[in-house]
């Protein structure tokens, strides 16, 4: 199942999570999309419950083996 999570950020519009592929697609306001692989359901739950989802996304994308950029 895929679902979108709005992010109240100047940089990020929303993230879309696909639980079957464990991928998170991060959509930036600039039009850039970043795909993070290996994102678990527990990480998405933390994102949904976070007071500062932007910081959590930044931490997820800083792990080199899980982040791959697409434009």
N, CA, C and O atoms as a GROMACS GRO file, in nm:
protein
  284
    1UNK      N    1   0.084  -0.118   0.000
    1UNK     CA    2   0.000   0.000   0.000
    1UNK      C    3   0.088   0.124   0.000
    1UNK      O    4   0.188   0.130   0.071
    2UNK      N    5   0.050   0.223  -0.079
    2UNK     CA    6   0.121   0.350  -0.084
    2UNK      C    7   0.036   0.456  -0.017
    2UNK      O    8  -0.086   0.461  -0.034
    3UNK      N    9   0.102   0.541   0.058
    3UNK     CA   10   0.029   0.655   0.114
    3UNK      C   11   0.121   0.774   0.128
    3UNK      O   12   0.242   0.760   0.143
    4UNK      N   13   0.062   0.893   0.122
    4UNK     CA   14   0.136   1.018   0.129
    4UNK      C   15   0.125   1.079   0.268
    4UNK      O   16   0.022   1.070   0.335
    5UNK      N   17   0.236   1.141   0.308
    5UNK     CA   18   0.242   1.207   0.438
    5UNK      C   19   0.283   1.352   0.413
    5UNK      O   20   0.395   1.377   0.370
    6UNK      N   21   0.194   1.448   0.439
    6UNK     CA   22   0.231   1.588   0.420
    6UNK      C   23   0.337   1.630   0.523
    6UNK      O   24   0.332   1.589   0.639
    7UNK      N   25   0.430   1.711   0.478
    7UNK     CA   26   0.537   1.759   0.566
    7UNK      C   27   0.530   1.911   0.567
    7UNK      O   28   0.537   1.974   0.462
    8UNK      N   29   0.517   1.970   0.683
    8UNK     CA   30   0.510   2.115   0.696
    8UNK      C   31   0.650   2.174   0.692
    8UNK      O   32   0.705   2.212   0.796
    9UNK      N   33   0.706   2.182   0.573
    9UNK     CA   34   0.844   2.226   0.559
    9UNK      C   35   0.856   2.318   0.438
    9UNK      O   36   0.781   2.305   0.341
   10UNK      N   37   0.951   2.410   0.444
   10UNK     CA   38   0.977   2.496   0.329
   10UNK      C   39   1.047   2.418   0.218
   10UNK      O   40   1.038   2.455   0.101
   11UNK      N   41   1.119   2.311   0.254
   11UNK     CA   42   1.195   2.235   0.156
   11UNK      C   43   1.117   2.115   0.100
   11UNK      O   44   1.125   2.086  -0.019
   12UNK      N   45   1.043   2.045   0.185
   12UNK     CA   46   0.977   1.920   0.147
   12UNK      C   47   0.827   1.939   0.143
   12UNK      O   48   0.766   1.989   0.238
   13UNK      N   49   0.769   1.899   0.032
   13UNK     CA   50   0.624   1.907   0.015
   13UNK      C   51   0.555   1.792   0.086
   13UNK      O   52   0.466   1.813   0.169
   14UNK      N   53   0.597   1.669   0.054
   14UNK     CA   54   0.538   1.550   0.116
   14UNK      C   55   0.631   1.432   0.095
   14UNK      O   56   0.723   1.437   0.014
   15UNK      N   57   0.605   1.325   0.167
   15UNK     CA   58   0.672   1.198   0.141
   15UNK      C   59   0.564   1.095   0.110
   15UNK      O   60   0.452   1.101   0.160
   16UNK      N   61   0.601   1.002   0.026
   16UNK     CA   62   0.510   0.892  -0.008
   16UNK      C   63   0.581   0.764   0.030
   16UNK      O   64   0.697   0.742  -0.005
   17UNK      N   65   0.511   0.679   0.104
   17UNK     CA   66   0.570   0.554   0.151
   17UNK      C   67   0.500   0.436   0.087
   17UNK      O   68   0.377   0.430   0.082
   18UNK      N   69   0.580   0.342   0.038
   18UNK     CA   70   0.530   0.217  -0.018
   18UNK      C   71   0.574   0.104   0.074
   18UNK      O   72   0.692   0.069   0.078
   19UNK      N   73   0.479   0.049   0.148
   19UNK     CA   74   0.516  -0.053   0.247
   19UNK      C   75   0.553  -0.188   0.184
   19UNK      O   76   0.618  -0.269   0.249
   20UNK      N   77   0.514  -0.212   0.059
   20UNK     CA   78   0.551  -0.338  -0.006
   20UNK      C   79   0.696  -0.338  -0.051
   20UNK      O   80   0.763  -0.441  -0.045
   21UNK      N   81   0.745  -0.223  -0.096
   21UNK     CA   82   0.884  -0.213  -0.140
   21UNK      C   83   0.975  -0.151  -0.034
   21UNK      O   84   1.097  -0.146  -0.053
   22UNK      N   85   0.918  -0.105   0.078
   22UNK     CA   86   0.992  -0.036   0.186
   22UNK      C   87   1.068   0.086   0.133
   22UNK      O   88   1.181   0.112   0.173
   23UNK      N   89   1.003   0.159   0.041
   23UNK     CA   90   1.062   0.279  -0.015
   23UNK      C   91   0.986   0.403   0.029
   23UNK      O   92   0.863   0.403   0.039
   24UNK      N   93   1.062   0.508   0.055
   24UNK     CA   94   1.004   0.637   0.084
   24UNK      C   95   1.049   0.734  -0.025
   24UNK      O   96   1.168   0.752  -0.048
   25UNK      N   97   0.952   0.796  -0.092
   25UNK     CA   98   0.979   0.895  -0.196
   25UNK      C   99   0.957   1.032  -0.133
   25UNK      O  100   0.848   1.064  -0.087
   26UNK      N  101   1.062   1.112  -0.132
   26UNK     CA  102   1.056   1.245  -0.073
   26UNK      C  103   1.041   1.346  -0.187
   26UNK      O  104   1.128   1.355  -0.273
   27UNK      N  105   0.932   1.420  -0.186
   27UNK     CA  106   0.905   1.519  -0.291
   27UNK      C  107   0.937   1.658  -0.238
   27UNK      O  108   0.874   1.706  -0.144
   28UNK      N  109   1.037   1.721  -0.300
   28UNK     CA  110   1.077   1.856  -0.261
   28UNK      C  111   0.997   1.959  -0.340
   28UNK      O  112   0.948   1.930  -0.449
   29UNK      N  113   0.984   2.078  -0.284
   29UNK     CA  114   0.911   2.186  -0.351
   29UNK      C  115   0.979   2.226  -0.482
   29UNK      O  116   0.914   2.283  -0.570
   30UNK      N  117   1.108   2.197  -0.496
   30UNK     CA  118   1.182   2.230  -0.618
   30UNK      C  119   1.148   2.137  -0.734
   30UNK      O  120   1.186   2.163  -0.848
   31UNK      N  121   1.076   2.027  -0.705
   31UNK     CA  122   1.045   1.928  -0.807
   31UNK      C  123   1.133   1.805  -0.798
   31UNK      O  124   1.103   1.703  -0.860
   32UNK      N  125   1.240   1.813  -0.722
   32UNK     CA  126   1.330   1.699  -0.703
   32UNK      C  127   1.261   1.591  -0.620
   32UNK      O  128   1.186   1.622  -0.527
   33UNK      N  129   1.287   1.465  -0.653
   33UNK     CA  130   1.238   1.352  -0.576
   33UNK      C  131   1.356   1.270  -0.531
   33UNK      O  132   1.446   1.240  -0.610
   34UNK      N  133   1.357   1.232  -0.405
   34UNK     CA  134   1.462   1.146  -0.350
   34UNK      C  135   1.396   1.018  -0.301
   34UNK      O  136   1.295   1.022  -0.232
   35UNK      N  137   1.455   0.904  -0.336
   35UNK     CA  138   1.402   0.775  -0.297
   35UNK      C  139   1.494   0.712  -0.194
   35UNK      O  140   1.614   0.698  -0.217
   36UNK      N  141   1.437   0.674  -0.080
   36UNK     CA  142   1.512   0.605   0.025
   36UNK      C  143   1.462   0.461   0.033
   36UNK      O  144   1.342   0.437   0.049
   37UNK      N  145   1.553   0.367   0.022
   37UNK     CA  146   1.520   0.225   0.028
   37UNK      C  147   1.541   0.171   0.168
   37UNK      O  148   1.617   0.227   0.247
   38UNK      N  149   1.474   0.063   0.199
   38UNK     CA  150   1.493  -0.004   0.327
   38UNK      C  151   1.432   0.069   0.445
   38UNK      O  152   1.480   0.057   0.558
   39UNK      N  153   1.328   0.145   0.420
   39UNK     CA  154   1.261   0.220   0.527
   39UNK      C  155   1.154   0.129   0.588
   39UNK      O  156   1.062   0.084   0.520
   40UNK      N  157   1.167   0.103   0.715
   40UNK     CA  158   1.073   0.014   0.784
   40UNK      C  159   0.948   0.086   0.832
   40UNK      O  160   0.944   0.208   0.844
   41UNK      N  161   0.848   0.005   0.860
   41UNK     CA  162   0.720   0.058   0.910
   41UNK      C  163   0.740   0.134   1.041
   41UNK      O  164   0.671   0.233   1.066
   42UNK      N  165   0.833   0.090   1.125
   42UNK     CA  166   0.859   0.160   1.252
   42UNK      C  167   0.914   0.300   1.229
   42UNK      O  168   0.882   0.392   1.304
   43UNK      N  169   0.997   0.317   1.125
   43UNK     CA  170   1.050   0.450   1.094
   43UNK      C  171   0.939   0.543   1.045
   43UNK      O  172   0.938   0.662   1.078
   44UNK      N  173   0.846   0.489   0.968
   44UNK     CA  174   0.734   0.569   0.920
   44UNK      C  175   0.644   0.608   1.037
   44UNK      O  176   0.593   0.720   1.042
   45UNK      N  177   0.623   0.517   1.131
   45UNK     CA  178   0.542   0.549   1.250
   45UNK      C  179   0.607   0.662   1.329
   45UNK      O  180   0.537   0.751   1.378
   46UNK      N  181   0.740   0.659   1.342
   46UNK     CA  182   0.810   0.769   1.411
   46UNK      C  183   0.791   0.900   1.337
   46UNK      O  184   0.774   1.005   1.399
   47UNK      N  185   0.794   0.893   1.203
   47UNK     CA  186   0.772   1.013   1.123
   47UNK      C  187   0.632   1.069   1.145
   47UNK      O  188   0.615   1.190   1.160
   48UNK      N  189   0.533   0.982   1.146
   48UNK     CA  190   0.395   1.026   1.167
   48UNK      C  191   0.373   1.087   1.305
   48UNK      O  192   0.289   1.176   1.320
   49UNK      N  193   0.446   1.040   1.404
   49UNK     CA  194   0.428   1.087   1.542
   49UNK      C  195   0.523   1.201   1.580
   49UNK      O  196   0.512   1.257   1.689
   50UNK      N  197   0.614   1.233   1.491
   50UNK     CA  198   0.717   1.331   1.522
   50UNK      C  199   0.662   1.474   1.527
   50UNK      O  200   0.577   1.512   1.448
   51UNK      N  201   0.714   1.551   1.623
   51UNK     CA  202   0.684   1.693   1.628
   51UNK      C  203   0.763   1.770   1.523
   51UNK      O  204   0.727   1.882   1.486
   52UNK      N  205   0.873   1.708   1.476
   52UNK     CA  206   0.958   1.771   1.376
   52UNK      C  207   0.993   1.668   1.268
   52UNK      O  208   1.105   1.616   1.268
   53UNK      N  209   0.899   1.638   1.177
   53UNK     CA  210   0.924   1.535   1.077
   53UNK      C  211   1.038   1.568   0.982
   53UNK      O  212   1.105   1.478   0.931
   54UNK      N  213   1.063   1.697   0.957
   54UNK     CA  214   1.172   1.735   0.868
   54UNK      C  215   1.306   1.683   0.920
   54UNK      O  216   1.384   1.627   0.843
   55UNK      N  217   1.334   1.702   1.049
   55UNK     CA  218   1.461   1.654   1.106
   55UNK      C  219   1.474   1.503   1.094
   55UNK      O  220   1.584   1.453   1.068
   56UNK      N  221   1.366   1.430   1.113
   56UNK     CA  222   1.370   1.285   1.100
   56UNK      C  223   1.401   1.245   0.956
   56UNK      O  224   1.478   1.151   0.933
   57UNK      N  225   1.342   1.313   0.860
   57UNK     CA  226   1.370   1.284   0.719
   57UNK      C  227   1.516   1.313   0.687
   57UNK      O  228   1.579   1.236   0.614
   58UNK      N  229   1.569   1.421   0.739
   58UNK     CA  230   1.711   1.454   0.716
   58UNK      C  231   1.800   1.342   0.769
   58UNK      O  232   1.896   1.303   0.703
   59UNK      N  233   1.768   1.290   0.886
   59UNK     CA  234   1.848   1.179   0.942
   59UNK      C  235   1.837   1.054   0.855
   59UNK      O  236   1.936   0.984   0.834
   60UNK      N  237   1.718   1.025   0.805
   60UNK     CA  238   1.700   0.907   0.720
   60UNK      C  239   1.778   0.919   0.590
   60UNK      O  240   1.831   0.819   0.540
   61UNK      N  241   1.786   1.038   0.535
   61UNK     CA  242   1.854   1.056   0.407
   61UNK      C  243   2.005   1.071   0.421
   61UNK      O  244   2.075   1.069   0.320
   62UNK      N  245   2.057   1.085   0.541
   62UNK     CA  246   2.201   1.097   0.561
   62UNK      C  247   2.271   0.962   0.564
   62UNK      O  248   2.394   0.957   0.563
   63UNK      N  249   2.197   0.853   0.568
   63UNK     CA  250   2.258   0.720   0.568
   63UNK      C  251   2.286   0.683   0.422
   63UNK      O  252   2.192   0.658   0.347
   64UNK      N  253   2.414   0.678   0.381
   64UNK     CA  254   2.447   0.662   0.239
   64UNK      C  255   2.391   0.536   0.175
   64UNK      O  256   2.352   0.541   0.058
   65UNK      N  257   2.385   0.424   0.245
   65UNK     CA  258   2.340   0.301   0.181
   65UNK      C  259   2.189   0.294   0.164
   65UNK      O  260   2.141   0.206   0.092
   66UNK      N  261   2.111   0.384   0.227
   66UNK     CA  262   1.966   0.379   0.210
   66UNK      C  263   1.911   0.488   0.121
   66UNK      O  264   1.794   0.486   0.085
   67UNK      N  265   1.994   0.583   0.084
   67UNK     CA  266   1.943   0.696   0.006
   67UNK      C  267   1.996   0.690  -0.137
   67UNK      O  268   2.115   0.672  -0.160
   68UNK      N  269   1.906   0.706  -0.230
   68UNK     CA  270   1.942   0.717  -0.372
   68UNK      C  271   1.862   0.831  -0.431
   68UNK      O  272   1.740   0.838  -0.411
   69UNK      N  273   1.928   0.921  -0.503
   69UNK     CA  274   1.859   1.039  -0.554
   69UNK      C  275   1.815   1.018  -0.697
   69UNK      O  276   1.886   0.959  -0.778
   70UNK      N  277   1.696   1.070  -0.726
   70UNK     CA  278   1.640   1.070  -0.861
   70UNK      C  279   1.587   1.210  -0.888
   70UNK      O  280   1.535   1.275  -0.798
   71UNK      N  281   1.600   1.255  -1.011
   71UNK     CA  282   1.546   1.387  -1.046
   71UNK      C  283   1.437   1.373  -1.149
   71UNK      O  284   1.378   1.472  -1.191
   0.00000   0.00000   0.00000
